[in-house]
C-alpha cells in the first residue's frame, strides 16, 4: 500500500485504485515560526522571556507572583500545530504546563478546546501528560486521557503536535501518535468545530493537578520554567467567529488537512504500543463515570 503520500497529487489514485484511501499526515518540511511572527504575550508579561535574539525559543515561568503564557496572533479553523517543549525539573507538584487550542475568550458559554496538559509531580517522580477536548461548551463531558512518557521531559526538548481537521483529531509526541479521535455523528457539537487560538501557559493547579489536589505547589522551588521552541502553525486563518477564511492561506492547506483519513498501519502500530505501555487513564474505560461510554469510544469512531 501507499502511505504518507500527498493527497493533492494522488487523491484520484488513492480513491480509485486503492480504496479506501488511508494514510498519515506528513509534517516534514513545514516551516517553523518565531515568537514575534506568530504570538503575543497573554499574561505574566515579564515571565515570558526570549532565549535567543531571533525569538525562535521562549520560556514561560511561574512563581508566587504570577504564572504566564502566550497566544497566537491569529485564529485558525482546522490546523496542524507543533512545538518542542522542555518541562521544569525537580519538585513540580501542582504545576500545570499547557499547549492547547481554545476559543473561550470569544465563546464564553460554548467554547471549543483541544489540550495537551502536563501535570507536575513531587521530586523524583515523572510528569503526567493529559489530553482532553471539548466542543460547544461540553465541559460536563470531559474526555481526559493520561499517560506516562517514555522519556524524561525535563532533560531535553520534545515535540508535541495536534492535527485537527473537520473529522479527526490526532495528538502526537515526537511524531508518535498517542491518541486519535474520529468524529462520529452521535458526538453532535462535542467535536471542536469553531475557529480557535493556539496557547501555551504555566500556572498553579494545586487544587487538582497532582494527587487529586493533595500535593500543592511549593514556591520554595520556584521559579518553575517551561521552554518552547520549533513552532509550527500550519492552518487556515479565520476571524474569531470562524468566518472569512483567508483564501490565500487556505487552498493547499485545506487540501492537505481535509483529505486526511486516518493513520498508516505503521503509525497505528506505534500508537497501540504506546497506549499499552504508557496509558494510565482513559475516560472510555471509566464505567463509574460513564456507565454508557461516550459515542466515539465505540467501534465506529473509537477514541484510541
C-alpha positions as CSV (number, residue, x, y, z in Angstrom):
1,X,0.0,0.0,0.0
2,X,1.0,3.6,-0.4
3,X,1.5,5.6,2.8
4,X,2.3,9.2,3.6
5,X,1.6,10.5,0.1
6,X,0.4,13.9,-0.9
7,X,-3.4,13.9,-1.2
8,X,-3.3,16.9,-3.6
9,X,-1.3,14.9,-6.1
10,X,-2.6,11.4,-5.6
11,X,-6.2,11.7,-4.5
12,X,-7.5,10.2,-7.7
13,X,-5.0,7.3,-7.4
14,X,-5.9,6.7,-3.8
15,X,-9.7,6.8,-4.2
16,X,-9.9,4.9,-7.4
17,X,-7.1,2.3,-7.3
18,X,-6.6,1.6,-3.6
19,X,-9.9,2.3,-1.8
20,X,-10.3,3.2,1.0
21,X,-7.5,5.8,1.0
22,X,-6.0,5.6,4.5
23,X,-2.7,7.4,5.2
24,X,-1.0,9.6,7.7
25,X,-0.3,13.3,7.7
26,X,3.3,14.3,6.9
27,X,4.7,17.3,8.8
28,X,8.1,17.1,7.2
29,X,9.2,20.3,5.6
30,X,6.6,22.5,7.2
31,X,8.1,25.9,8.1
32,X,8.8,27.0,11.7
33,X,7.9,30.4,13.0
34,X,9.4,32.8,15.5
35,X,7.5,34.2,18.5
36,X,7.2,37.7,17.1
37,X,5.9,36.3,13.8
38,X,3.1,34.3,15.3
39,X,2.5,35.0,19.0
40,X,1.8,37.7,21.6
41,X,2.2,37.7,25.4
42,X,-1.1,36.6,27.1
43,X,-0.4,37.2,30.8
44,X,2.6,37.4,33.2
45,X,4.4,39.5,30.6
46,X,7.8,39.8,32.4
47,X,7.7,36.0,32.8
48,X,7.7,35.4,29.1
49,X,11.4,35.7,28.1
50,X,13.2,35.1,24.7
51,X,16.0,32.6,24.8
52,X,17.7,33.8,21.6
53,X,17.9,37.1,19.6
54,X,15.5,35.9,16.9
55,X,12.7,34.8,19.2
56,X,12.8,31.2,18.0
57,X,12.7,29.9,21.5
58,X,10.9,31.3,24.6
59,X,10.5,30.4,28.2
60,X,7.5,31.0,30.5
61,X,7.6,30.8,34.2
62,X,5.6,30.5,37.4
63,X,6.5,32.0,40.8
64,X,4.5,33.2,43.7
65,X,3.6,36.5,42.0
66,X,2.3,35.1,38.7
67,X,2.1,32.4,36.1
68,X,2.5,33.3,32.4
69,X,1.5,32.4,28.9
70,X,1.3,33.4,25.2
71,X,-1.2,33.1,22.4
72,X,-1.2,33.0,18.6
73,X,-1.9,36.3,16.9
74,X,-4.3,34.6,14.6
75,X,-7.2,32.2,15.0
76,X,-7.4,29.1,12.9
77,X,-10.1,26.8,11.6
78,X,-8.5,23.3,11.2
79,X,-4.7,23.1,11.5
80,X,-1.6,21.3,12.4
81,X,0.2,22.8,15.4
82,X,3.5,21.7,16.8
83,X,6.1,22.9,19.4
84,X,9.1,21.5,21.1
85,X,8.8,21.8,24.9
86,X,11.1,21.3,27.8
87,X,9.4,21.0,31.2
88,X,10.6,22.2,34.6
89,X,12.6,19.7,36.7
90,X,12.8,18.7,40.4
91,X,9.7,19.3,42.6
92,X,6.8,20.4,40.4
93,X,3.7,19.2,42.2
94,X,0.7,21.3,41.4
95,X,2.3,22.9,38.4
96,X,0.4,22.8,35.1
97,X,2.1,23.5,31.8
98,X,-0.1,23.6,28.7
99,X,-0.1,23.7,24.9
100,X,-3.6,23.8,23.5
101,X,-6.2,25.5,21.3
102,X,-9.3,27.3,22.6
103,X,-11.9,29.9,21.7
104,X,-13.1,30.5,25.3
105,X,-12.5,34.3,25.0
106,X,-14.9,34.5,22.1
107,X,-17.4,31.8,23.1
108,X,-17.7,32.0,26.9
109,X,-20.6,29.6,27.2
110,X,-20.0,27.2,24.3
111,X,-16.2,27.1,23.7
112,X,-14.1,24.5,22.0
113,X,-10.8,23.2,23.2
114,X,-8.0,20.7,22.3
115,X,-5.5,20.2,25.1
116,X,-2.0,19.0,25.9
117,X,-1.7,19.4,29.7
118,X,1.5,18.5,31.6
119,X,0.9,17.8,35.3
120,X,3.8,18.2,37.7
121,X,4.8,15.8,40.5
122,X,6.8,15.6,43.6
123,X,10.6,15.5,43.4
124,X,12.0,12.4,41.6
125,X,8.6,11.4,40.2
126,X,7.7,11.8,36.5
127,X,5.4,14.3,34.9
128,X,2.0,13.1,33.6
129,X,0.7,14.0,30.2
130,X,-3.0,14.6,29.9
131,X,-5.0,15.1,26.7
132,X,-8.6,16.4,26.5
133,X,-11.1,18.1,24.2
134,X,-14.3,20.0,24.4
135,X,-16.8,21.1,21.7
136,X,-19.5,23.7,22.0
137,X,-19.1,24.0,25.8
138,X,-19.2,20.3,26.6
139,X,-17.2,20.8,29.8
140,X,-19.5,18.5,31.7
141,X,-18.4,15.6,29.5
142,X,-14.6,15.5,29.9
143,X,-12.7,13.3,27.6
144,X,-9.4,13.1,29.5
145,X,-6.7,10.6,28.9
146,X,-3.5,10.5,31.0
147,X,-0.1,8.9,30.1
148,X,3.4,8.3,31.3
149,X,6.1,9.4,28.9
150,X,8.9,7.1,27.8
151,X,11.5,9.8,28.3
152,X,12.3,12.4,30.9
153,X,10.7,15.6,29.5
154,X,12.8,17.8,31.8
155,X,16.1,16.9,30.2
156,X,15.6,18.0,26.6
157,X,13.0,19.4,24.2
158,X,10.4,17.0,22.8
159,X,7.8,17.7,20.1
160,X,4.1,17.8,20.9
161,X,1.7,18.2,18.0
162,X,-2.0,18.5,17.2
163,X,-3.6,17.6,13.9
164,X,-7.2,19.0,13.8
165,X,-9.4,18.5,10.8
166,X,-13.2,18.6,10.3
167,X,-13.3,14.9,11.1
168,X,-10.2,13.9,13.0
169,X,-8.0,15.0,16.0
170,X,-4.6,13.4,16.4
171,X,-2.2,14.0,19.2
172,X,1.5,13.3,18.6
173,X,4.5,13.1,20.8
174,X,7.8,13.2,18.9
175,X,5.9,12.2,15.7
176,X,4.4,9.1,17.5
177,X,0.5,9.4,17.5
178,X,-0.6,8.8,21.1
179,X,-4.4,9.4,20.6
180,X,-6.8,9.6,17.7
181,X,-10.4,11.0,18.0
182,X,-12.6,10.4,14.9
183,X,-15.8,12.4,14.7
184,X,-19.0,10.4,14.8
185,X,-22.5,11.8,14.2
186,X,-23.6,11.0,17.7
187,X,-21.0,13.4,19.2
188,X,-23.0,16.3,17.9
189,X,-21.4,19.6,18.9
190,X,-19.0,17.9,21.2
191,X,-16.4,17.7,18.4
192,X,-14.4,21.0,18.2
193,X,-15.6,22.9,15.1
194,X,-15.1,26.6,15.6
195,X,-12.0,28.7,14.9
196,X,-9.5,28.6,17.8
197,X,-6.4,30.3,19.1
198,X,-3.2,28.4,19.9
199,X,-2.0,29.0,23.5
200,X,0.8,28.0,25.9
201,X,0.7,28.6,29.7
202,X,2.1,27.7,33.0
203,X,0.0,28.1,36.2
204,X,-0.8,26.9,39.7
205,X,-3.1,23.9,39.5
206,X,-2.8,23.0,43.2
207,X,-6.5,22.2,43.6
208,X,-6.4,19.3,41.1
209,X,-3.2,18.6,39.2
210,X,-1.2,16.3,41.4
211,X,-2.7,13.5,43.5
212,X,-6.2,15.0,43.0
213,X,-5.1,18.2,44.7
214,X,-3.4,16.6,47.7
215,X,0.0,17.8,46.6
216,X,0.3,21.6,46.2
217,X,2.8,23.9,44.6
218,X,5.7,24.6,46.9
219,X,7.1,28.0,45.9
220,X,10.4,27.5,47.6
221,X,11.2,25.5,44.5
222,X,10.2,28.4,42.2
223,X,10.6,29.7,39.6
224,X,9.2,26.9,37.6
225,X,10.3,27.3,33.9
226,X,8.9,25.7,30.8
227,X,10.7,26.3,27.5
228,X,9.2,26.3,24.0
229,X,10.8,26.2,20.5
230,X,10.3,25.0,16.9
231,X,6.8,26.5,16.5
232,X,4.7,25.2,13.5
233,X,1.4,26.8,12.8
234,X,0.0,25.3,9.6
235,X,-3.7,26.1,9.2
236,X,-6.5,28.1,7.7
237,X,-6.7,31.5,9.2
238,X,-10.1,32.7,10.3
239,X,-11.6,35.5,12.2
240,X,-12.7,34.6,15.8
241,X,-16.2,33.8,14.5
242,X,-14.8,31.3,12.1
243,X,-15.8,33.4,9.1
244,X,-14.0,34.9,6.1
245,X,-11.2,32.4,5.8
246,X,-8.1,33.8,4.2
247,X,-8.3,32.2,0.8
248,X,-4.6,32.8,0.0
249,X,-3.6,30.7,3.0
250,X,-6.2,28.0,2.8
251,X,-6.3,26.4,-0.6
252,X,-3.4,23.9,-0.4
253,X,-3.6,23.7,3.4
254,X,-7.2,22.7,3.4
255,X,-6.5,20.0,0.8
256,X,-3.8,18.6,3.0
257,X,-5.9,18.6,6.1
258,X,-9.3,17.6,4.7
259,X,-8.1,14.6,2.8
260,X,-6.5,13.0,5.9
261,X,-8.3,9.8,6.5
262,X,-6.6,8.1,9.4
263,X,-3.2,6.7,10.4
264,X,-0.9,4.5,8.4
265,X,-0.6,0.9,9.6
266,X,2.9,1.7,10.9
267,X,1.6,4.8,12.8
268,X,-1.3,2.8,14.3
269,X,1.2,0.1,15.5
270,X,3.3,2.7,17.2
271,X,0.2,4.3,18.8
272,X,-1.1,0.9,20.1
273,X,2.3,0.1,21.5
274,X,2.5,3.4,23.3
275,X,-1.0,3.1,24.7
276,X,-0.5,-0.5,26.0
277,X,2.7,0.6,27.8
278,X,2.0,4.1,28.9
279,X,-1.7,4.9,29.2
280,X,-2.7,5.5,32.8
281,X,-6.3,6.5,32.4
282,X,-9.0,6.8,29.7
283,X,-12.5,8.1,30.1
284,X,-13.6,5.4,27.6
285,X,-12.7,2.8,30.2
286,X,-14.2,4.6,33.3
287,X,-17.6,3.0,33.9
288,X,-18.1,4.7,37.2
289,X,-18.0,8.0,35.4
290,X,-19.6,7.0,32.1
291,X,-21.7,3.8,32.5
292,X,-22.5,4.1,28.8
293,X,-19.3,5.1,27.0
294,X,-19.4,8.3,25.0
295,X,-20.1,7.6,21.3
296,X,-16.6,7.9,19.9
297,X,-15.4,5.2,22.3
298,X,-17.4,2.6,20.4
299,X,-16.0,0.8,17.4
300,X,-17.4,3.2,14.8
301,X,-15.4,6.2,16.0
302,X,-13.1,4.9,18.6
303,X,-11.1,7.3,20.6
304,X,-7.8,5.4,20.7
